[in-house]
Amino acid sequence: MSMKKYYPTAFALYMTYFVLGVAGSIMGQYKQELAALWGSGLLSDGTYDVSGVLAVIAALGLGRLISYPFAGPISDRFGRRVPALVGCALYFIFFAAVCYTRSYVLAYILGIVSGAANGFLDVSITPSCMEIFKEKGTIANIFTKLSISIAQFLLPFAIGFVAARALPYSTIFLFCAALIAVTGIALIFLPFPPYERSVKVKGEKKERMKFSPSAVILIILGFTTSTTFMIWLNCYQELAKSYGIADPSLVQSFYSVGIVLALFVNAALLAKGLKPSKILVIYPSAAVVTMVAVLMIAQPWICYPAGFLMGFFAAGGVLQLVTSVAVTMFPKNRAVMTSIVMISSSIANYAVLSIAGLLTSVGGANGPKLIMLFNIAVTVIGTVLAVILNARFDKDGNVLREGEQVVLGANDQYIGLCRKHWREGNLGPDFHP
């Protein structure tokens, strides 16, 4: 069956991620305007206190955490169209209302709504891309990140366009509301590909999802790979300033270029046959080397190539590769696995940035370096886990040795896995590949 009839659907789904990219960045661009709108007080320098705006931005992560446990099962049970439409509806509410409300509490709720929209779209778009493009599903999934990056690249130009014509800042919000509404209406009528799901047979026990060691590793990788780029993105500014860079924003530009380039390079590598699991070893390793170089050289010029390399190796679709590998292992529970990996990523968003704040307060002038060391440690852990994961795949990318453990003792109390037997492939009499 030709899948070309689903290409317009794929385009519409990518468009929702374009809007998602704007949603994740736009409030940060209008902190002062939104702080004034929501009744924040003035600071001693005459600017508005933006802490409330930052709290609303953080609420996006809370919304994701709330939505994932519900969104994944809904997608696997009722199909990919339902969560896609829910995500579009929630984003419409967010964009249409957040720039008009004068209540901080309501703004916070709308932040949660935006995060929930993100969650519902994740469990629709990732599985849909895998189902539409089949053999090239992993590449297609990487390009969801490209949609986000394009939106974030174009947003400053849109802001400049609006400002130059003295238009209200709400213009961009309303444009995105209209765009997601049109996209949602299109998704009502566009066809979605068939998807695998468990069919309950009368008298048959429902098959439970079985979490193999590989699946657990992938879930942890969702945390570690997210940590690497989240900490860098939010915390490199202080380190760059300590090295003597007056305006660290240029480093961000190098970072963005690295992301976009990585997406195309990754697509080419995957098309050539490089397995995603190998990239999950190579890229975090390179990110560790980059961060160590930043600490060791400690010169302002190192921040610019480091920004590019961190964008390339940390943020250029690595999390999407983790998700792709995870859903490949569970074809009947793709959306659920997407939810679990993204929950792990969302937890990283909260946990590691909180730790970074603690290190800043405790470390004082050395805070930025301590944060970098913490990021290195987490990334090293992720690299080690990725190496272990690779040992569980053959040259064709198929999962190996996920069966029963070897009985080492005289009874069931002494069951374990011996390294010698693992290397030999002797996984016990009860193992059936």
C-alpha positions as CSV (number, residue, x, y, z in Angstrom):
1,M,0.0,0.0,0.0
2,S,1.4,3.4,-1.0
3,M,1.8,5.8,1.9
4,K,1.9,8.9,-0.2
5,K,-1.7,9.7,0.6
6,Y,-0.6,10.3,4.2
7,Y,2.1,12.9,3.3
8,P,-0.4,15.8,3.7
9,T,-1.2,14.4,7.1
10,A,2.5,14.3,8.0
11,F,2.9,18.0,6.8
12,A,0.0,19.0,9.0
13,L,1.5,17.2,12.0
14,Y,4.9,18.8,11.4
15,M,3.1,22.2,11.3
16,T,1.7,21.5,14.8
17,Y,5.3,21.1,16.0
18,F,6.1,24.4,14.3
19,V,3.5,26.0,16.6
20,L,4.9,24.0,19.5
21,G,8.3,25.6,18.8
22,V,6.8,29.1,19.1
23,A,4.9,28.2,22.3
24,G,8.1,27.1,24.0
25,S,9.9,30.3,23.2
26,I,7.5,33.2,22.8
27,M,6.8,34.0,26.5
28,G,10.6,34.2,27.1
29,Q,10.7,36.9,24.4
30,Y,8.0,39.0,26.0
31,K,8.8,38.7,29.7
32,Q,8.4,42.4,30.4
33,E,5.2,42.8,28.5
34,L,3.6,39.8,30.1
35,A,4.9,40.7,33.6
36,A,3.2,44.1,33.2
37,L,0.0,42.5,32.0
38,W,-0.2,40.1,34.9
39,G,0.4,42.8,37.5
40,S,4.0,42.2,38.5
41,G,5.7,44.8,40.7
42,L,8.6,47.0,39.6
43,L,12.2,46.4,40.6
44,S,14.6,49.1,41.8
45,D,15.9,49.5,38.2
46,G,12.4,50.3,36.9
47,T,11.9,47.0,35.1
48,Y,9.1,44.5,36.0
49,D,9.7,41.5,38.2
50,V,9.7,38.6,35.7
51,S,9.8,35.8,38.2
52,G,6.1,35.2,37.7
53,V,6.6,34.8,34.0
54,L,9.4,32.3,34.6
55,A,7.0,30.4,36.8
56,V,4.4,30.3,34.0
57,I,7.1,29.1,31.6
58,A,8.0,26.3,34.1
59,A,4.3,25.3,34.2
60,L,4.7,24.0,30.6
61,G,6.8,21.2,32.1
62,L,4.1,20.5,34.7
63,G,1.5,20.3,32.0
64,R,3.6,17.8,30.1
65,L,4.0,15.6,33.2
66,I,0.2,15.7,33.8
67,S,-0.8,14.9,30.3
68,Y,1.6,12.1,29.3
69,P,0.1,9.3,31.5
70,F,-3.3,10.0,29.9
71,A,-2.3,10.9,26.4
72,G,-0.3,7.8,25.6
73,P,-3.0,5.3,26.3
74,I,-5.6,7.4,24.6
75,S,-3.4,7.4,21.4
76,D,-2.9,3.7,21.5
77,R,-6.6,3.0,22.2
78,F,-8.4,5.5,20.0
79,G,-5.8,6.3,17.3
80,R,-3.4,9.1,16.6
81,R,-6.0,11.6,15.4
82,V,-7.7,12.1,18.8
83,P,-4.6,13.3,20.8
84,A,-3.6,15.4,17.8
85,L,-6.9,17.2,17.8
86,V,-6.8,17.6,21.6
87,G,-3.3,19.1,21.4
88,C,-4.4,21.6,18.7
89,A,-7.5,22.6,20.8
90,L,-5.4,23.2,23.9
91,Y,-2.8,25.2,22.0
92,F,-5.6,27.3,20.5
93,I,-6.9,28.1,24.0
94,F,-3.3,29.0,25.2
95,F,-2.4,31.3,22.3
96,A,-5.8,33.0,22.2
97,A,-6.0,33.7,26.0
98,V,-2.5,34.0,27.5
99,C,-1.8,37.5,26.1
100,Y,-5.1,38.9,27.3
101,T,-5.6,37.5,30.8
102,R,-4.7,39.9,33.6
103,S,-4.6,37.2,36.3
104,Y,-1.3,35.5,37.1
105,V,-3.2,32.4,38.4
106,L,-5.1,32.1,35.1
107,A,-1.8,32.6,33.2
108,Y,-0.2,29.8,35.2
109,I,-3.2,27.5,34.4
110,L,-2.7,28.4,30.7
111,G,0.9,27.5,31.0
112,I,-0.1,24.1,32.2
113,V,-2.6,23.9,29.3
114,S,0.3,24.7,26.8
115,G,2.4,21.9,28.3
116,A,-0.5,19.5,28.1
117,A,-0.9,20.4,24.4
118,N,2.7,19.5,24.0
119,G,2.2,16.1,25.6
120,F,-0.8,15.2,23.5
121,L,1.0,16.2,20.3
122,D,4.1,14.1,21.2
123,V,2.1,10.9,21.5
124,S,0.4,11.5,18.2
125,I,3.2,12.8,16.0
126,T,6.0,10.5,17.0
127,P,4.1,7.3,16.4
128,S,2.4,8.7,13.3
129,C,5.7,9.5,11.7
130,M,7.0,6.0,12.4
131,E,3.8,4.6,10.8
132,I,3.7,6.9,7.8
133,F,7.3,6.6,6.8
134,K,7.9,3.0,8.0
135,E,11.6,2.2,7.1
136,K,12.5,5.9,7.3
137,G,10.5,6.5,10.5
138,T,13.5,7.3,12.6
139,I,14.6,10.0,10.1
140,A,11.1,11.3,9.9
141,N,10.9,11.6,13.7
142,I,14.2,13.5,13.8
143,F,12.6,16.1,11.6
144,T,10.0,16.9,14.2
145,K,13.0,18.7,15.9
146,L,13.6,20.5,12.7
147,S,10.1,21.9,12.7
148,I,10.7,23.2,16.2
149,S,14.1,24.7,15.3
150,I,12.7,26.5,12.2
151,A,10.0,28.1,14.4
152,Q,12.5,29.2,17.0
153,F,14.8,30.5,14.3
154,L,12.0,32.6,12.6
155,L,10.5,33.9,15.8
156,P,13.0,36.7,16.4
157,F,12.4,37.9,12.8
158,A,8.6,37.8,13.4
159,I,9.1,39.8,16.6
160,G,11.2,42.4,14.7
161,F,8.5,42.6,12.0
162,V,5.8,43.2,14.5
163,A,7.8,45.9,16.3
164,A,8.8,47.7,13.2
165,R,5.2,48.1,12.2
166,A,4.1,49.1,15.7
167,L,1.8,46.2,16.0
168,P,0.8,44.9,19.4
169,Y,2.9,41.9,20.7
170,S,-0.3,39.9,20.8
171,T,-0.2,39.7,17.0
172,I,2.1,36.7,17.0
173,F,0.0,34.9,19.6
174,L,-3.1,35.4,17.6
175,F,-1.4,34.4,14.4
176,C,-0.3,31.1,16.1
177,A,-3.9,30.6,17.4
178,A,-5.2,30.9,13.8
179,L,-2.5,28.6,12.4
180,I,-3.1,25.9,14.9
181,A,-6.9,26.2,14.4
182,V,-6.6,25.7,10.6
183,T,-4.2,22.8,11.2
184,G,-6.5,21.2,13.6
185,I,-9.5,21.5,11.2
186,A,-7.3,19.9,8.4
187,L,-6.4,17.0,10.7
188,I,-10.1,16.3,11.2
189,F,-10.4,15.3,7.5
190,L,-6.9,14.1,6.6
191,P,-6.3,10.3,6.7
192,F,-4.2,8.7,9.4
193,P,-2.3,5.4,8.7
194,P,-3.4,2.2,10.4
195,Y,-1.6,1.4,13.6
196,E,-0.8,-1.8,15.6
197,R,-2.7,-2.4,18.8
198,S,-3.5,-5.3,21.0
199,V,-6.9,-6.8,20.3
200,K,-8.6,-8.3,23.3
201,V,-9.9,-11.8,22.6
202,K,-12.7,-13.1,24.8
203,G,-11.3,-15.5,27.5
204,E,-7.7,-14.4,26.8
205,K,-5.7,-12.5,29.3
206,K,-4.7,-9.0,28.3
207,E,-1.0,-8.9,27.4
208,R,0.9,-6.6,29.7
209,M,3.8,-4.4,28.6
210,K,7.0,-6.1,29.6
211,F,9.8,-3.8,30.4
212,S,13.1,-5.3,29.4
213,P,16.5,-4.0,30.6
214,S,16.9,-2.2,27.3
215,A,13.6,-0.4,27.8
216,V,14.6,0.8,31.2
217,I,17.9,2.0,29.9
218,L,16.1,4.0,27.1
219,I,13.8,5.6,29.7
220,I,16.9,6.7,31.7
221,L,18.5,7.9,28.5
222,G,15.4,10.1,28.1
223,F,16.5,11.8,31.3
224,T,20.2,12.0,30.7
225,T,20.1,13.2,27.1
226,S,17.5,15.9,28.1
227,T,19.8,17.0,31.0
228,T,22.7,17.5,28.7
229,F,21.1,20.2,26.5
230,M,18.8,21.6,29.1
231,I,21.6,22.5,31.5
232,W,23.7,23.9,28.8
233,L,20.9,26.0,27.3
234,N,19.9,27.5,30.6
235,C,23.2,27.8,32.4
236,Y,26.0,28.5,29.9
237,Q,25.4,32.2,30.1
238,E,26.9,32.7,33.5
239,L,30.0,30.6,32.6
240,A,30.5,32.6,29.4
241,K,30.3,35.9,31.4
242,S,32.8,34.6,33.9
243,Y,35.2,34.0,30.9
244,G,34.8,37.6,29.8
245,I,32.0,37.4,27.2
246,A,29.8,40.5,27.6
247,D,26.9,39.2,25.4
248,P,26.5,35.4,25.5
249,S,23.6,35.5,23.1
250,L,25.9,35.0,20.2
251,V,26.8,31.6,21.7
252,Q,23.1,30.8,21.4
253,S,23.3,31.5,17.7
254,F,26.1,29.0,17.2
255,Y,24.1,26.5,19.3
256,S,21.0,26.9,17.0
257,V,23.2,26.4,13.9
258,G,24.6,23.2,15.4
259,I,21.1,21.8,16.0
260,V,19.9,22.4,12.4
261,L,23.1,21.0,10.9
262,A,22.9,17.9,13.2
263,L,19.4,17.1,12.1
264,F,20.5,16.9,8.4
265,V,23.7,15.0,9.3
266,N,21.7,12.5,11.4
267,A,19.2,12.0,8.6
268,A,22.1,11.2,6.2
269,L,23.9,8.9,8.6
270,L,20.7,7.0,9.3
271,A,19.9,6.7,5.6
272,K,23.4,5.2,5.2
273,G,22.6,2.5,7.7
274,L,24.1,3.8,10.9
275,K,22.0,2.5,13.8
276,P,20.4,5.0,16.1
277,S,21.8,3.1,19.1
278,K,25.3,3.9,18.0
279,I,24.6,7.6,17.7
280,L,23.4,7.5,21.3
281,V,27.0,6.5,22.2
282,I,28.9,8.8,19.9
283,Y,27.1,12.0,20.5
284,P,26.9,12.1,24.3
285,S,30.6,11.1,24.3
286,A,31.4,14.1,22.1
287,A,29.3,16.4,24.3
288,V,31.4,15.2,27.4
289,V,34.6,16.0,25.5
290,T,33.2,19.5,24.6
291,M,32.2,20.3,28.2
292,V,35.6,19.2,29.6
293,A,37.4,21.4,27.0
294,V,35.3,24.4,28.1
295,L,36.3,23.9,31.7
296,M,40.0,23.1,30.9
297,I,40.7,25.9,28.4
298,A,38.6,28.5,30.2
299,Q,39.0,31.1,27.5
300,P,36.2,33.3,26.0
301,W,36.8,32.0,22.5
302,I,36.1,28.4,23.4
303,C,32.5,29.2,24.2
304,Y,31.6,29.8,20.5
305,P,32.7,26.5,19.0
306,A,31.4,24.8,22.2
307,G,28.0,26.3,21.7
308,F,27.9,24.9,18.2
309,L,29.2,21.5,19.3
310,M,26.7,21.3,22.1
311,G,23.9,22.2,19.7
312,F,25.1,19.5,17.4
313,F,25.8,16.7,19.8
314,A,23.4,17.4,22.6
315,A,20.3,19.0,21.1
316,G,20.4,17.9,17.5
317,G,17.7,15.2,17.8
318,V,19.3,12.8,20.3
319,L,16.2,12.7,22.5
320,Q,14.2,12.0,19.3
321,L,16.5,9.1,18.6
322,V,16.0,7.7,22.1
323,T,12.2,7.9,21.5
324,S,12.5,6.2,18.1
325,V,14.5,3.3,19.4
326,A,12.0,2.9,22.3
327,V,8.9,2.8,20.2
328,T,10.5,0.4,17.8
329,M,10.9,-2.1,20.6
330,F,7.2,-1.8,21.5
331,P,5.2,-1.6,18.2
332,K,1.9,-2.2,20.0
333,N,2.5,0.4,22.6
334,R,4.3,3.2,20.7
335,A,2.4,6.1,22.2
336,V,2.8,4.7,25.7
337,M,6.5,4.4,25.3
338,T,6.7,7.9,23.8
339,S,4.8,9.1,26.9
340,I,7.2,7.3,29.3
341,V,10.4,8.6,27.6
342,M,9.0,12.2,27.5
343,I,7.9,11.9,31.2
344,S,11.5,11.1,31.9
345,S,12.6,14.1,29.9
346,S,10.1,16.4,31.7
347,I,11.3,15.1,35.1
348,A,14.8,16.1,34.0
349,N,13.6,19.6,33.1
350,Y,12.4,20.0,36.7
351,A,15.0,18.1,38.6
352,V,18.3,19.1,37.0
353,L,17.4,22.8,36.7
354,S,16.5,22.8,40.4
355,I,19.8,21.2,41.2
356,A,21.5,23.8,39.0
357,G,19.8,26.5,41.0
358,L,21.0,24.9,44.3
359,L,24.6,24.6,42.9
360,T,24.4,28.3,42.0
361,S,23.5,29.4,45.5
362,V,25.9,27.1,47.2
363,G,28.9,27.5,44.8
364,G,28.8,31.3,44.5
365,A,31.4,32.4,42.0
366,N,32.2,28.7,41.2
367,G,28.6,27.9,40.7
368,P,28.8,27.8,36.8
369,K,31.7,25.4,36.9
370,L,30.0,23.2,39.4
371,I,26.9,23.1,37.2
372,M,29.1,22.1,34.2
373,L,30.7,19.3,36.3
374,F,27.3,18.1,37.2
375,N,26.2,18.0,33.6
376,I,29.4,16.1,32.6
377,A,28.7,13.5,35.3
378,V,25.1,12.9,34.2
379,T,26.1,12.8,30.5
380,V,28.9,10.2,31.3
381,I,26.2,8.0,33.0
382,G,24.1,8.3,29.9
383,T,27.1,7.3,27.7
384,V,27.8,4.2,29.8
385,L,24.1,3.2,29.6
386,A,24.2,3.7,25.8
387,V,27.2,1.4,25.5
388,I,25.3,-1.3,27.5
389,L,22.3,-0.7,25.2
390,N,24.4,-1.3,22.1
391,A,25.5,-4.7,23.5
392,R,21.9,-5.7,23.3
393,F,21.6,-5.1,19.5
394,D,23.0,-7.1,16.6
395,K,24.5,-5.7,13.5
396,D,21.0,-5.4,12.0
397,G,19.6,-3.5,14.9
398,N,17.6,-6.4,16.4
399,V,17.4,-6.8,20.2
400,L,19.4,-9.6,21.5
401,R,19.5,-11.6,24.8
402,E,16.4,-10.2,26.4
403,G,15.3,-13.6,27.9
404,E,15.4,-15.3,31.2
405,Q,18.4,-15.1,33.5
406,V,20.8,-17.9,34.2
407,V,20.2,-20.0,37.3
408,L,23.5,-19.7,39.2
409,G,22.5,-21.3,42.5
410,A,20.7,-24.3,43.8
411,N,17.2,-22.8,44.0
412,D,15.2,-19.9,42.9
413,Q,16.7,-17.6,45.5
414,Y,19.9,-17.5,43.6
415,I,19.0,-16.3,40.2
416,G,21.3,-13.9,38.4
417,L,23.1,-13.2,35.2
418,C,26.7,-14.3,35.0
419,R,28.9,-12.2,32.7
420,K,30.6,-15.3,31.4
421,H,27.3,-16.9,30.4
422,W,26.2,-13.6,28.9
423,R,29.3,-13.5,26.6
424,E,28.7,-17.1,25.6
425,G,25.1,-16.5,24.9
426,N,24.1,-19.1,27.5
427,L,21.0,-17.6,29.0
428,G,19.6,-20.7,30.6
429,P,17.3,-23.5,29.7
430,D,14.2,-21.4,29.9
431,F,15.4,-18.8,27.4
432,H,13.6,-19.0,24.0
433,P,14.8,-16.4,21.5
